[in-house]
Amino acid sequence: MTTTLPTAQEAATEAAPRIAVVPAAVHVRPVVRFRSSRPDLLLCLGLLAVILVVQGWNITHFPTLSDDEGTYLAQAWAVQQGDGLAHYTYWYDHPPLGWIQIAALTWLPSLIVPESMTVATMRCAMLLVGAACAVLLYVLARRLFLPRWSAALAMLLFGLSPLSVVLQREIFLDNIAVMWMLLAFCLAASPSRHLWHHFGAGLAAATSVLTKETMLVVLPALLVTMWRHSHRDTRKFAVTGAITACALIGLAYPLFALLNNELFPGPGHVSLIDGITFQMGREGSGSIFDTSSGSHGVLRSWLYYDRVLPLGGLAGAALLLLTLRWSVTARALAGPALVVAILALVAMRPSGYLPAMYVIQALPFLAIVLAAGAASVAHAVLSRPLSPGRRWWRGGGDGVPGAGPKLATGLRYGVAALLALGAAAYVVPHWYDGNRAALTVDANAPYRAAASWMQNEVADPASTRVLVDDALWLDLVHDGFKPGTGAIWFYKADLDPAVTKTMPRGWRDLDYVVSSPTVRRDAVDLPNVKAALEHSKPVAVFGGGEDRIEIRRITGGQR
């Protein structure tokens, strides 16, 4: 069963016999069908080309490789190799669907050139995810009745913000989860209003949550969008079907754990409950309003790259939510505005944990509400009624006929142009500074040099044991170090029984430790790693300061 809205012409024809006069204020919004709109297609493709060039330029060199990227890619590599869901014991820290998708994205290049399966090279796969997100954002903006230029602005805000350029390059689960959530919003706001679109929205939302579980908090906003844009005759069926589809797919995760006898805690095995307990009970990073907290430091890092999108988007979302009662535009955009509000409230928890990639989930919705705010300002400036005062302003009497309206129109467009130029004059220099490092700086030279040293200077990789962070783990595996027991992700030397049992003498069973900023930071809580650093001497150092990479040989091990 399908239900569609009547077109504007059909609505007018049906209403003609019953309504003699249609008030001028009534406006039937046209349905935008992206596939059949050549101007939309050409504009979207042109903007997409610009975004891909900016996001892809220098992608392997900036930003600095992170341990999270290495972890997700190493887990994807394990899936590709048929070695299970992770390169070590999978312990339900995140649902595995995220890196299964990364495995699919990187499968072909890793098959053709196996040694290319490293973090820096495989970042290129994220360009496909970023491209899909940008196009879906444009489609969503048009389906929420934003004018073409405003939808284009949303796409540019999302794709060219320095925050997006830096974070969307990285192999993060959040980027993939956002793609699925944008698809869910596009289906929920489908102009055709087919029931299967709403079922599809539920499936896409479940996929998003199973990619990164924190997307769960966005689901209420998705339901608001579906409720607002579904047909009233089938609304209950649409919402019920979407919720059912989302729940059934989401339950596959605990069902998987149950079938593996890993749902509940017990001796000798990991469990989903333990994983959830760890994630919920992890130490918080403090309040973003506490200037000495880690959360405030994360907020400062976001604002260092870009103030326009986060602050402007928050202001736009607040304005939309406050004007829901009076504004048709606000009601159409209630879902994206609610996403921004929910994510902002979660980030402001006084004792929560705020990771640096958290803002990725908000970026497209910040862009769309900020573009909607710009459209509202433009509409107010260009559509203000003419003053009923002086006769020359109305183009009659002693003045030149028609001169008043022409002058008024010219003034309006002049004001709009000044506002646009002022905004551009503020945004462009700031974004140029924010993106300059992403396009020019080589932040990963120390990592490449360390990988090269390990490849060329270690005589027998197959019998050498090295503690390393996951950003370099795959590099060492490709160079001949045994995965898991030769190249050892440093956390596992203390936390994974499958690894610690191969190290009966602890740090003395190791040969090298590659000391990166992540290793030095977390070694405080890892006895074997801490002892390895204390009982080792640097044999090669690459880079300087806090970002240096040290290759340290273990002394006193006598293996």
N, C-alpha and C positions, 0 to 999 in steps of 0.2 A: 504494500500500500504506500502510495506517495502523495504528498500534498504540497502544492506550490502556491505562491502568491500570484494574484492577477497582475498583469502588467499595468503600467500607468494608463495606457489607452483603454484596456478592458475595464479598468475601474471607472474611468470617466464615462464610458458607454453605458455601463450598468447603472451608474448614478444619475444619468441625464433625465430619465423620466420622473425621478423622485425629488430631485433637487433643482430648483429653478435657478438659483444664484449660488455660485461657489465663492466663498469669501477669498479675498486676495491672499490672506495669511496662510491658507491651506497649501501645503507643498508636498507633492508626491515624489519621494526620492527615487531616482532611477536605479534599477538593478544593474550592477556592474558585473559583466561576465568576462573575466580576465582573458580566457583563451580566445575569445572572438573580438577583443578590443585591440586593434593594431597599435594605436598610440600607447596604450598601457604596456603592451609587450615590448615595443621598441624602447620606451623610456626605462622600463625595468632592466632590460638586457644591457643598455648603455651604462646605467648606474652600477650594475653588477660587475661589468668589466673593470670599472674604476676601483671598486671595492676590492676585487680579487688582486689587482695589481698592487694596491697599497698593503693589503694583508699578507700577500705572498712575498713581497720584496724583503730580502734579508731574513727570511723566516727561520732558517737553520742557525742563525747567529744570535738572534735576540727574540725573547728574553733568555736569561740563564736557564739551563736545563734544570728541571726540578725532580725530586725523588718521586713525587706523585705521578708525574708523566711516565717515569721509568717503570713504576709499579704496574700501572694500567697496561703499558705496552708489553711488559714481560708476561703479564697474565694472558694477554691476547696471543703472545707467541706460544705459550703453553697450550692454549686451545688449538692453535694451528698445528702444533706438533702432535696433538692427540694425547698429551700428558696430563689431562685433567683441566680443572677450572682455574688453576693458578700454578705458578712456577714453584711454589711451596705448598704447604698444607692450606687448603681453602678453609677459612674460619668464619665465613658469613659476616665479614666486615661491611660489604656492600653486596647488593644483588649482582650476579655475574653477567646479566644481560648487557651491561654497558661495555665491558671489554670483549664480549662475544661480538658485538657490532664493530668494535675497533679491529678485531681479528678479520672480520669480513672486509672492512675497508682496506686493510693492509695486506690482504692475502695475495693478490696478484703481484704487486711489486716484490714482496718477499719471496714469491715463488720464482720470479724471473732472476732477481739478484738477491740471494739470501742474506748477504752481508749488509744490505741496505736496511735491514730490520733493526734500526737504532733510533733513538728518540729524535735526534735532530732531523734525520732524513724523513721519518714517518710523520713529522709535523705537517708535511704537505697534504696528507690525507685529510687533515682538519679543514683545508680549504673547501673541500666538497661539503662538509657540514656547515661551514660559514656561508657558503653560497646558497644552500637550501634554506637556511634561516633568513637570509636577506630577502629572498624571493617570497617566502611565506609571510614575512612581515609586511611586504608591499601588498600582497593579496589580502591579508587581514585588514590592513588600513582601508583599502577600497571597499571591502565588505562591511566595514563599520561606517561607511558613507563619508570618509574623508575625501576631499577633492584630490585630483591627480597630483597637483603640485605638493600638497601636504603629505600624501603617501610617499612621494619621492623624497621629501624632507625627512620623513621617519626612517626611510631606508638608509639615507646618507648619515643621519645621526647615529644609527645603530652600527653601520659598517665602518665609518671613518673616525668615530670617537677613539682617542688614544687608549681608553680602557678596553674597547673591543679589539683594536688592532693588537694589543699585547696579549690579552687573555684568550681570544678566540684562536690564536696560533697554537696554543698549548693543548696537549692531549689530555683534556679533562673530561670526565663523565658529564659535567654540567653542560658543556657545549652540546653534546648529543641529546641530553634530556630536554634542553630548551627547544631543539629542532622538533621533537615529537610533541611538545606542549604547544608550540605554535601551530603545528598541523591540527591538533585537537581544537584550538580556538578557531582556525579557519573552517573546519567542518561544522563546529557549533554555530558559526555565523553564516553558514551557507545560504545564499539567496534562494536556492531551490527548495530548501526545507524538506528534503527527503528524509524519511525516518532512518534510512541506512547511513546517511551522513552523521546523524547523531549517535548511532551505534558505533560508527567509525571513530567519532570523537572520543567515546569511552575507551575504545581499544587503544587509540593513540595516547590518551592520558595514562592508561595503565602501563604502556610501554615506557613512557617518560618517567613514571615513578619507579619502575623496575630498573631503569637506567641509573637514576640517582634518587634515592628515597626521599630526599628533602623536598622534591617537587610535590609531595603529598599536600603540603600546605596551600598550594595554588588551586587545588581542585574546587573549593567553594566558588572562586572567581569564575572558573570555567562553567560551573552550573548556572551562575548568574547570566553569563553570556548566552548560554543555550536557552534559558528561560525567556530572555528578552527577545531572541531572534527566532524562536520556534513558532509554529502556527498554533493558535490557541485551541483549535479543534483536536490537534494531536500532541499537544504539549506534554500531557501526562505520560503518553506512550513514549515520546522521545526521551524525556528525562529518565523515566524508569528503565528504558532500554539501555541508555548510556551508562547509568549507574550499575546495572546488572553486568554489562559487558566489561566495565572497568573492574568490578569486584571479582568476577570469575577469572580474568587474566591475572589480577593481583594475587589471588589465592594460590596460583601455581607455585609461587616462591615458598611459602610455608609447607605446601604439599610436597615439594621436592625435598625439603628438609625432613619431613615426616617419613617419607619413603626410604630415606637413607638413615633412619634412626638417629637423626641429628637435630630434631626439633627442640628437645628438652635437654638440659644439662645432665651429664653422667660421666662416669670414669672412663678414661681412655678414648674420648672422642670430643670433637668440637660440637657446638650447637648454635642454632639460630637465636635462642633465648640469650645465650651468653654474648653473642655478637651484638644484639640489641642493647643488652645491659651495659656493655662496654661503651657503645656509642652514646647512650643516654647519660652515662655516669662519668664521661671523660671530663677532665678538669676544664673549667670555663676559662675564657680569655678576658673576662671582666666586662665592664660597661663601656660602651663607646663614648660616654660622657666623662669617664675617668681618664684624664690625660696621661696617666702612668700605666694604663692597661694595654694589653696586647690588642684588644678590639679597637681601641682608639688609634693604635698604630696602623692597623689595617685600614681604618677609615681614612687616615691621613694619606696612606699610599694610594687609595682610590682617588682622592681629591688632588693629589700631586699630578696625576696624569690628566684628569678631566674634572672640572667643577660644573661644566655646563649641563651635561646629561644627567648626573645624579641629582643635583640641586634643582635644576629646571624641571626635570621629570617629577620630582617629589612635589614641587609647587603646582605643576599641572594636574597631578593626581588629586591633590587636596582640593583644588578648585573644582574639578569635575565632580568629586564626591559631595562637595558642599552645595552644588547647584543641581543635583539630581532632580529635585522637585520641579524646577522651572525650565530646565534646558533639555531639549530633545537630543542634542549632541552628547550631553553628559550621560543621559540614559543609554544611548547606543554604546558609549565607551566605558560603561560602568565596570565591565569585567576587567579590562586592562588596568583601570585605575585601582580596582580592588586588589589586583595582584601586587601592585607597587606598595599599597598600604599594608598588606599582610606581610610582605617580605621586609618592609621597613620596621614593623612592630617586632617581628622575630629577631631582627638584627639588634634591636634596642633592649633585648632581655638583659637584665643586670648581671646575670651569672652564666650566660650562655657561651658557647664556643663559636667564634666567628672566623672561618677560614678566608683566605684571600680570594678564592675563586667564587665565593658566595654571590658576589654582585653580578656574575654572569647570568644568573637566573632572572635578574630584574632588567637587564640591559634592553631587550626588545620592547618591553612594556613601558619603560621610561621613555624610550624614543617615540613610541606611538602617542603617549599622552602629551609629550612636549610638542610634537607636531600638531596634535589636535588643538593645543593652546595657541599655537601660531595661527592656525586656521581660524580660530574664534576671534583673535585680534584683527586679522585681515578682514573678516566678515563685518566686524563692528565698524571698522574704518571705512570700508568701501560701500557698505549698505545703509549707512545712517540716513534717515529721512531728511529731505530738504527743509530748511528753516521756513516756516510760514510767515516770516516777518516782512522784510523789504521786498517791494515788487520787482526790483531789478534782479534779485536773487532767484525769483520764480520765472524770470524771462518775459515779463510783460510790462505794461505801462510805459514810463518814460525811457526805460532801458532798451537796449538792442534785443529784439526777440531771440530767445534761445541762448543768449549769452550767459545768463545766470546758471542754468543747469550745466553748461559746458565748463564754466569756471569752477563750479562745485565739484564736478567729476575730476577735473584736473587737480584740484587741491587734495581730494581724497587719494588719488593715485600718487601724488607727490608725498603725502604723509606716509602712505604705505611703503613707498620706495625708500624714504628716509629711515623708517623703522627697520626695513630689511638690510639696508646698508650698515646701519648701526650695529645690528646683531652680527652681521658678517665681519665687521671691523673688530668686534670683540672676540668672536669664536675662532676665526681663521688663525690669527697669530698664536693664540693659546694652543690650538690643536697642532699647529706646525711645530711648536716647541715640544709638545707631548709625543708627537709621532717621529720626530727627528732621530731620537735614539733608536727606535724600532727599525728605522730604515737604514741606519748607518753604522751602528755600534756592533762590534763583534764581542759579545759577552761570553762566548763558549770556547774561545781559544784555549784556556787552561784545561778544559775537559778533553778537547781533541788531542792536546799535547800529552796528557796523562794516558789516554787510551793508546796513543802511538808508542809511548815509552813501554807500557806493559806488553805490547805486541812485539816490540823489537828487542827488548833488553832481558826478558825472562826466558831463560834457555829451555825450560821444560814446562810449558803451561799445564800439561795434562796431570802433572804430579804436584803442582803448586797450589797453595790455598791462600785466597785473598779475601779480606773483608772489603766491601765496596758498597756504595749506595746504588740504588736501582737505576739512577740516571746513566751509569756506566756498566751495569750488569750485563746487558745484551752485547755490548762491545767486547767484553771479555769472553763471553760464551762463543762469539764468532771467531775469536782468536785462539780457541782451543782449550780454554779453561773448562773444567767439568761443571755443568750447571748444577747449582744446589750445594755441592760439597767442595768444589774447587773455587769457583766464583760464588761467594757467599754474601747475600744481602745482609748487611750488618745487623739489622734487627733480629734476624733469625738465629744468630750466634748465641743469643740469650733467651729468646722467646719461643722457639720452635723445637719441641723435643726431638723431632726427626733429624734436626741438625746437631743439637747439643750432644746427642748420643754418639755422634761421629767425632766429637771433640772431648774425649775423656779427660784430657789435661787442660781443657779450657784454652786460653789464649796461646799457650805453648804449642798447640797443634797448628798454629797459623804461620805463614811465611811473610805476608805483607798486609798492610792496611792502607787503603787509599783514603786519605783524610780530606774530606770535602766539608764545606760549612755545615751541611746536614749531619754528617757523622760527628763532628766536634760538638755540635749543639745537643744532640740526643745521647751522647756517650755517658752523660752524667747518671742516667738511670739504667745503664746497661753494663753490668760488671765486666763481662768478657771484653766488650769493645773498649771500655775505659782502661782496662789493664793492657790491652794490645797497644793503645796509644802511649801509655806510660812506659812500656817496655819495647819501644821501637825508636829508630832513628831515621830522619828523612834522608833519602838517597836522591830525590829529585823534587823540586818545587816549581810549580807553574802558576804564574799570576802573583798577585800581592795582596796584602791586607786581609780582611775577613773573607774575601772570595777566593783565596788561594787554594790550590789543590796540591797536597803533599803526598808523595808515595813514600811510605815508611816501611823499612825492613824490621821485622821482629827480631829482637836480640834476646838470647838466653833460652830460646825455645828448645834447641837441640833435638829437632825431630829426626 
